[in-house]
Amino acid sequence: MMHARTCSQENKDDAVKLKKRLFAATPGGNYDHVLLLISVVLVILGSIMVFSSSVIMADARFQSPYVFAIKQIIWVIFGTVAMFILANSDYRDLQKMSRMLLIISIVLLVAVLVFGTVKGGARRWLRFGWISFQPSEVAKLMMVIALADYLDRKKSRLKEFKGLMPPLFITALLTGLIVLERDLGTPILMVIISICLLFAAGARLKHILLMGAACVPLVVIAILRQPYRLARIHAFAASWGDIHAGSYQLQRSIMALGNGGFFGMGMGQSQMKLNFLPEPHTDFIFPIIGEELGFIGTIFLISLFLGFMWQGMKIARNCQNLFGQLTALGITWAIGFQAVLNMGVASGVLPTKGLPLPFVSFGGTSLLLNMACVGILLSISKQRQ
């Protein structure tokens, strides 16, 4: 009798444990609150710094110091809506729609080559009234979803080189269309992400190295075909011996970081934003942060991105299926690597590339897609093993 009661109690305990495990693996779990907090702090800091860095330029161009700040806040609202819609959806639905989403991104990239608006000699934007939309930002996310879908379904084929052909074709098609827009930074970032995803999914290291080696001559050709890219490389190389031999933007960027010192000049006190540093609210907002908030501010910002990457990879590790793992890794690497590239360019460690600082730089499409990516990560984080 005692033995029967013991067995019954053990069975009941096992049932409770199983129920808890099943509940933890369903979409009804909790968000990763740490990731959400980090993202919110990045967005708030970015909105403040967009206003601070653009106030002089906005007043000179539009006779209103609030133009860029208001636009940024509007995109923050749109991004917040997208983030919570995706966070409360099942991320596995994206796998079902992956092919359709990939086709849409290809159509948008072709459309921008035909109907796109030219800015600074590059055709990267589609304009709908007052809204400028950058399809390459969409393509970056769609590539991650498409590759995660394929690698989840065809994982057994990755040990053979022919099994890598479909993801390589997807990456080559998307990046090739973006290169035609005269954008090299985004394709390089996308290639890095795709190679990392292939490696994470189990592709052989020798195949990965072969693909990386094959990309080098393509990048060299893309640089040689555009004189301004070659000039950037020359200026970057020269700056290592003499910073004054570098480009004008790089000189002012380094000067801004130096002016900030340890504690910074104070919020709103940047000198380089007084028309010395071109477009300080976009790709070169990091030096303005360094000038106004100092070394402390830049370390805080870097710590936020490190925390974001840590939480993103933690979410990937805890996810219960390969598609979710690879999607989480791809999104995390896309945002983290882009932050590294942007800050590397602004500090003179890397050649100049036109990549915004995620969540922080002014730019509606980039902010909207980054916040949507956070929503997907939050959705994945609710499904834990």
JOKA-V143995 format. One record per residue. RES is the residue in one small letter. SS is DSSP state (H for helix, E for strand, L for the rest). Layout:
# JOKA-V143995
res=[RES;RES]
ss=[SS;SS]
This chain:
# JOKA-V143995
res=[m;m;h;a;r;t;c;s;q;e;n;k;d;d;a;v;k;l;k;k;r;l;f;a;a;t;p;g;g;n;y;d;h;v;l;l;l;i;s;v;v;l;v;i;l;g;s;i;m;v;f;s;s;s;v;i;m;a;d;a;r;f;q;s;p;y;v;f;a;i;k;q;i;i;w;v;i;f;g;t;v;a;m;f;i;l;a;n;s;d;y;r;d;l;q;k;m;s;r;m;l;l;i;i;s;i;v;l;l;v;a;v;l;v;f;g;t;v;k;g;g;a;r;r;w;l;r;f;g;w;i;s;f;q;p;s;e;v;a;k;l;m;m;v;i;a;l;a;d;y;l;d;r;k;k;s;r;l;k;e;f;k;g;l;m;p;p;l;f;i;t;a;l;l;t;g;l;i;v;l;e;r;d;l;g;t;p;i;l;m;v;i;i;s;i;c;l;l;f;a;a;g;a;r;l;k;h;i;l;l;m;g;a;a;c;v;p;l;v;v;i;a;i;l;r;q;p;y;r;l;a;r;i;h;a;f;a;a;s;w;g;d;i;h;a;g;s;y;q;l;q;r;s;i;m;a;l;g;n;g;g;f;f;g;m;g;m;g;q;s;q;m;k;l;n;f;l;p;e;p;h;t;d;f;i;f;p;i;i;g;e;e;l;g;f;i;g;t;i;f;l;i;s;l;f;l;g;f;m;w;q;g;m;k;i;a;r;n;c;q;n;l;f;g;q;l;t;a;l;g;i;t;w;a;i;g;f;q;a;v;l;n;m;g;v;a;s;g;v;l;p;t;k;g;l;p;l;p;f;v;s;f;g;g;t;s;l;l;l;n;m;a;c;v;g;i;l;l;s;i;s;k;q;r;q]
ss=[L;H;H;H;H;H;H;H;H;H;H;H;H;H;H;H;H;H;H;H;H;H;H;H;L;L;L;L;L;L;L;L;H;H;H;H;H;H;H;H;H;H;H;H;H;H;H;H;H;H;H;H;H;H;H;H;H;H;H;H;H;H;L;L;L;L;H;H;H;H;H;H;H;H;H;H;H;H;H;H;H;H;H;H;H;H;H;L;L;L;L;H;H;H;H;H;L;H;H;H;H;H;H;H;H;H;H;H;H;H;H;H;H;H;H;L;E;E;E;L;L;E;E;E;E;E;E;E;L;L;E;E;E;L;H;H;H;H;H;H;H;H;H;H;H;H;H;H;H;H;H;H;H;L;H;H;H;L;L;L;H;H;H;H;H;H;H;H;H;H;H;H;H;H;H;H;H;H;H;L;L;L;L;L;H;H;H;H;H;H;H;H;H;H;H;H;H;H;H;H;H;L;L;L;H;H;H;H;H;H;H;H;H;H;H;H;H;H;H;H;H;H;H;H;H;L;H;H;H;H;H;H;H;H;H;H;H;H;H;L;L;L;H;H;H;L;L;H;H;H;H;H;H;H;H;H;H;H;H;H;L;L;L;L;L;L;L;L;L;L;L;L;L;L;L;L;L;L;L;L;L;L;L;L;H;H;H;H;H;H;H;H;H;H;H;H;H;H;H;H;H;H;H;H;H;H;H;H;H;H;H;H;H;H;H;H;H;H;E;L;L;H;H;H;H;H;H;H;H;H;H;H;H;H;H;H;H;H;H;H;H;H;H;H;H;H;L;L;L;L;L;L;L;L;L;L;L;L;L;L;L;L;L;H;H;H;H;H;H;H;H;H;H;H;H;H;H;H;H;H;H;L;L;E;L]
